[in-house]
Amino acid sequence: MVSVGTVARSHGRRGHVVVNSLTDFPESRFRVGESVYTKDGTDIIKRRITEVRFQRGRPVVGFEDIHSITDAEELRDCELRIPESALSRLPAGTYYSHDLVGCEVVTRAGTSVGLVSRIEGPTGLQRLIVVKDEKICDVPLVDAVCVSIDLRVRRIYIEPPVGLLDLNDR
């Protein structure tokens, strides 16, 4: 299963929720009739979307069987997931964030920077959060810095601007 969003908060009295989308295609991912999955303890629950509108660029979603603010509040911070088989095929040179997690980040000179632990930021401003020896480094996920991505060997090659790796060493 792949995360496509998280529930930010409830919205209104009828059980709607505001979603922080993790997809570049929220209009096609969050549509009436589509389903997402949530986890309640060890149980996986399929939730059918019954209403969707967008407010300030974020989906406001209504689910079947969620009809009150109390029910919606129970979904706060829940991950919304879909089966990996439901993902759309991407054009060459584009990647799903979950495909990059766990990749080794290496400079063109061959120095290992660390492993990608997660991706943060909105589309276009995303950065790789890279961890090595308990140190964290933010690497902008832009073509000028991430010059090559090879998922076969799980490696991202970078050409960091002078001082980037020292600046981000935390």
RASUL-V657772 format. One record per residue. PSI is psi in degrees with one decimal (* if undefined). OMEGA is omega as a letter, one per 30 degrees, with the letter a starting at -180 (none if undefined). Layout:
# RASUL-V657772
psi->[PSI,PSI]
omega->[OMEGA,OMEGA]
This chain:
# RASUL-V657772
psi->[146.3,135.6,129.9,-3.3,172.0,148.5,120.0,-45.5,170.6,162.4,112.9,-174.9,-6.9,10.2,15.1,158.6,149.1,132.4,133.4,102.7,139.2,13.0,150.5,-8.4,57.3,-30.5,-31.4,-25.3,-40.2,87.7,151.0,133.4,-21.0,161.7,149.6,167.3,140.7,163.7,131.9,96.3,-116.1,-5.7,135.9,125.7,125.5,129.3,118.6,134.2,126.3,-22.1,144.6,137.3,164.6,132.5,121.2,37.6,-1.7,142.7,135.5,115.0,139.2,137.0,148.6,138.2,5.2,106.6,1.0,162.2,-34.1,-46.3,-42.8,-39.1,-29.5,-18.2,-7.1,134.7,4.4,139.5,138.8,123.4,159.3,158.9,145.0,-30.5,-17.4,-3.5,144.8,150.4,135.0,152.7,158.8,140.1,2.2,152.9,151.4,143.9,-42.0,-22.8,-25.7,-24.2,129.7,-10.6,146.8,136.3,125.9,138.1,160.7,-26.6,-7.4,4.3,126.6,127.1,-31.0,-164.6,142.6,119.4,-28.9,171.4,134.3,156.5,159.3,162.8,133.7,-21.5,21.7,153.8,147.5,132.5,110.0,132.4,134.8,127.2,44.9,9.4,144.6,138.5,132.2,125.9,119.1,132.2,72.4,153.2,-33.6,-24.4,-51.3,92.4,-18.9,136.0,123.9,96.0,-23.0,-39.5,5.4,51.2,139.1,121.8,132.9,154.4,85.3,142.0,154.5,128.0,-11.4,-47.4,-34.4,-40.2,-40.0,-1.6,102.5,*]
omega->[a,l,l,l,l,l,a,a,l,l,l,a,a,l,l,l,l,a,l,a,l,a,l,a,a,a,l,a,a,a,l,l,l,l,l,a,l,l,l,a,l,a,l,a,l,a,l,a,a,l,l,l,a,l,a,l,a,l,l,a,l,a,l,l,l,a,a,l,l,l,a,l,l,l,a,a,l,l,l,a,l,l,l,l,a,a,l,l,a,l,l,l,l,a,l,a,a,l,a,l,a,l,l,l,a,l,l,l,l,l,l,l,l,a,l,l,l,l,l,l,l,l,a,l,a,l,l,l,a,a,l,l,l,l,a,l,l,l,l,l,l,a,a,a,l,a,a,l,l,a,l,l,l,a,l,l,a,l,a,l,a,l,a,a,l,a,a,a,a,none]
